[in-house]
Amino acid sequence: MAQMHFDREQIAKFTQSGDIVRVVIATDHGSVPRATGTSMIVTPDRQIGTIGGGALEMRGTEIARELLADGGDKRAVKIPLGPALAQCCGGAVTLVFERFGRENLPENDIVFARPIATNDMSLDVKRTLANIRNQSVQPNTIYRDGWLIEPMKQVRQPLWLYGAGHVGRALVNVLHELAFDITWVDTEKDRFPDQIAQGVTPLIANNPAMVVKHAPKDAVHLIMTYSHAFDLELCHQILNLPHQSVGVIGSKTKRARFTKRLAQLGHSTNDIDKLICPIGDPNLGKEPAAIAIGIAQMLITSQNKAAKTAVAI
């Protein structure tokens, strides 16, 4: 499958077996089989993805394996499809070849910019990167002044949401377009809306606490069911397992009650103190949309802090 972004996770997976070369169409002009941003991965004995097939792909694979064999790290090659490869397309592409191994994977970011033909960053490239980072332009694959800029595939945070009531629905409306992979749990199909946003997976469970064991270890858990008993049991099961965070909708009185009961169930004070209840920003109001905005703000702030910490390390 063609990749229109830099997929760090995919590349990391293939580098476990040794160095690979990633081939990306950095520019295209005229009639070409695939557009700028399309990429493939080449190993000594495999090819993953496609940049359009035919003579172009064959030549791209040959150059990639030459790079693997001679120990090179990067190369940019402009190929006119008609004169060089006798293809009927008649256009031209610039292919960028880069070697990747375990030691030179980039940090997670919204964009991956690196030198290919020169180490000097031009003013135009600096301006382009600044516009991407301040979100005045969308990140796209750009090869300019010897530098390659690509959007990075964003790692989506697993989020398990328990409860499809008014607040749950409002929260999904806010979060589904952000970098979250949402599993939405409730007890009956009829509790979910008829239309569920792309990227949201509904999960029906008579006892929601029974599905907690299937959540990823880095999942964020948000609890807002119609039952205090369900909420308490969910807290109990989540605190027994690895998780990133757990938040519960409710009042300070509910937190005090849950704190006492969770202690009786054997949870340490340290673990109970990490429970976020009430969740969200009470200053925004009690309307479902306001609660959802407060929770979303908390999650985004937490993600940004984690990303900054990871880069600093």
C-alpha positions, 0 to 999 in steps of 0.5 A, a space after each residue: 500500500 502506498 504511504 503518503 506520510 512517514 510511518 515511523 512505526 512501520 519502519 521501526 518494525 522492518 528495521 528489527 531484521 536489519 537496515 532497510 532503504 525507504 524510497 519516496 517520490 519527492 517530486 512529480 512532474 507531468 504524467 506519472 504513475 504515482 504522486 509525490 509522497 508515495 513510498 515503498 520499503 526495500 530490503 535485501 530480499 523484499 519489497 514492501 509497498 509500491 511507487 507505481 510498478 513497471 520500469 520505475 519501480 524496478 529501477 528504484 528497487 535496484 538503486 535501493 539495493 545498491 545503497 544497501 550494498 555499498 553502505 550509502 545513507 541517502 541519495 536523490 535521483 531525478 528520473 525522466 520516465 520517457 527518455 530514461 525508462 521508455 515508459 509511456 507516461 512521459 513525466 518525471 519524478 525525483 526519488 529520494 532513497 534513505 537508509 534506516 536502521 535501529 539507530 537512526 529513526 527520527 523522533 515522533 513529531 508532526 513533520 520529519 524534515 531532513 537534509 538530502 542533497 545539502 546540510 544548509 537549510 534555506 530561508 524558504 525551508 525554514 519558513 515552510 517548517 515554521 508555517 507547518 508548526 504554527 498550523 498555518 499550512 498543512 504538512 505535505 511531502 515537499 522536496 525543496 532546496 535539497 531538504 525533504 519534508 514529510 508529514 509523520 503518521 501520528 500515533 493514536 492514543 488508545 482511549 477506552 470510554 465506558 458509557 454512551 450517555 449524553 456526556 459520552 456522546 458529546 466526548 466522542 464528538 470532540 475526540 474522534 477527529 483527534 489523535 485517539 483510537 477510541 473503544 466505546 463500551 456500553 451494555 446494549 446496542 441501543 445505547 449507542 447512536 445510530 451513526 458512529 464516527 470513523 475510528 471509534 469501535 463500539 463494544 457491547 458488554 453486559 458487565 463493562 468491567 469484564 472487558 478491561 483486561 483487553 485494553 492496551 497497557 497504555 490506554 487512557 480509561 474514561 468512566 461515565 456509565 449510568 451505574 455507580 456500581 459499574 463505575 466502581 467495579 471498572 475503577 477496581 479492575 483498571 487499577 489492578 492492571 497496567 494503564 496510562 490513566 483513569 478518570 471518572 465523571 462525578 462529584 467530590 462526594 463520589 470520589 470520597 466514597 470511591 476512595 474508601 471503597 477502593 481502599 477496602 478492596 486492597 488498593 494502595 493510597 498511591 494508586 487511588 490518588 492517581 484516580 481523576 475524579 471529578 474529571 474535566 473542568 467544573 468551571 466550564 459548566 455541567 452541560 454535556 458539551 462543556 464537560 466534554 470540552 473540559 475532558 478533551 482539554 485535559 487529555 490534549 494537555 497531558 499528551 503534549 506534556 508527554 510528547 515534550 518529555 519524550 523529546 527531552 529524554 
